[in-house]
């Protein structure tokens, strides 16, 4: 018997029991579909989160005051005896490879225009924040390149704040009060949406030095460094570390490269996808038990057929292959059906529920299909070896 | 045939094919077991977080400076506001009737050194009330002394890990450590109770709040922790806090008050949703098991055509035959579910042994739901084969032999 014959016999016996084969197939298909669907959702969330993080550009390094000792937020973000200053930022700007720097202070204050007042996030940033974070102005311009100590009282509004305070009117040139001081509006940002829960549209941008005096701070909360693309983030981090240690005398700051952050985040999300896919695999396991059951029944029913085959000279190996072939065909077809329906549902979900991003990782889908075939093989071994072990004479005698 | 007969008949039929029956039971058991184990894990995570919050203190309210108008947006957890929240604000709150403890908190980081060893540690400026609010305990010495919170004094209490790092095995009580440019006398060491949501209490140095403000040259408080008198007065305390502060801040409502209840409720919702999702995913395997039962029952019907024909020939009504086959699938589902519950409780027991601090427990609803869904699956998928059996023509069924 050739492989082709084995396949033909397997297929024809599967077709003879159409309902039974269909149901077995369905069992495996549901299992595979749930694995594919769940990993698609996992992968979609993965990509979505990474995209959220990289929307500020990729060649970024963040520097915060204080060393983060344990996982969590360093207390130095609020207060520290060893501040990070604007002078530090200016020194960093002259480091080879650095193309831009932004100093950041974040706070919360009321922004008033006429009788309207809105409490909102106030970001004290350097003039290059727009370039570094890749956020654009919709109207007017971003903060000018003033001397950092004597920055003029200009403010750029987030789109939401602008809409709340000025309604339809043009805010450009208007005067708003922030924490009791008057600022002239010189620009309105494009809507950028939420960034990990922080609404960038519900914020106003003022020069760093002014924010420092507004909030009575002498330390920056963060310095973001943009470096030339093509340079290693590690070498840049090392240069920054050396320079700051030289200025401060000790390492009293934390450097976070975006690569590191993305790597950590990526591995966490990978585990999530795997875990969710693993959960889906439970149903695949149940589907495998289904194949064993059906194959066992099939061997019992076809005892006389096996006897006949043995009597006309088929050896044990061929009988084994025959039944294994059936199991694998069942599992493989079921897997294919599951793959298609799982990917289909994932696609439909992505199309109709835009909030739930899905992306089918074909490499995982391939694994799932291979897994299905493997389950078919494993599940087929027991009944098939039982069939192969049957004594031909006894088997023929069974009615 | 009465009910007992039906059940006996169905049992006999199952025992006739032991391998097949065992495999179906296994499939059902895997489904039920995974639903129960996964929901137990979810429930365990929920209880763990709730427990962590309880250790943070009960009837807790947190006052943050600043306020965001955006509904649903995060409160300004780290932001700085132009109007400070001061120690005097905290003291004013203590004079109201609904509030028991008030702990103003000022946080920062500074290098702490002792005889050549230095470590960057979080400095927590607060008052003795924090000790009661966070239910802390001392390993050695005492916590910050009572007294006027606006007066600075150079004493400090070390967290467990901070003490280990700086002093090793040596005693720290009475020694002088340097924080920034100041010298502090160590008057106590916190016990190993350690980490909880928000702040790792083992790696901190606690100093009087006025001292921390002077150290960081910042008169603004990070937040104020408040314990209400009892559960019922939380809402009233919240209103009082807002009105008292508003009065002190020239009529401006510029603080955010978070109650622990609200935070806890959010976590509760998140974890319940998570548990339901995970259990739902596992329930897919129950559907697969159901398909298997249907498949096998269909085979059983075709194999037992003669038997069914005989039953019909002796006058058994179709309803009775349907009942017979449905009973078989129901028995399979129930036995499978029971087996699954046994498997799950074994798995839970082992998990509980492996992670003793993690309160793993299957919620009652998940047991009921798993068994209910298993039974429903068995019955729904049993209907088709049962009806096929009932529809068999007795003469043809018998004549096949």
Interface residues (C-beta under 8 A of the other chain):
Chain A: X19 X20 X23 X24 X26 X27 X30 X31 X34 X38 X65 X66 X67 X69 X70 X72 X73 X74 X75 X76 X77 X78 X79 X80 X81 X82 X105 X106 X107 X108 X109 X110 X118 X119 X120 X121 X122 X179 X180 X197 X198 X199 X202 X214 X215 X216 X217 X218 X221 X250 X252 X276 X279 X280 X282 X283 X285 X286 X287 X289 X290 X292 X293 X294 X296 X297 X301
Chain B: X19 X20 X23 X24 X26 X27 X30 X31 X34 X38 X65 X66 X67 X68 X69 X70 X73 X74 X76 X78 X79 X80 X81 X82 X84 X106 X107 X108 X109 X110 X111 X119 X120 X121 X122 X123 X124 X180 X181 X199 X200 X203 X212 X215 X216 X217 X218 X219 X220 X222 X252 X254 X278 X281 X282 X284 X285 X287 X288 X289 X291 X292 X294 X295 X296 X298 X299 X303
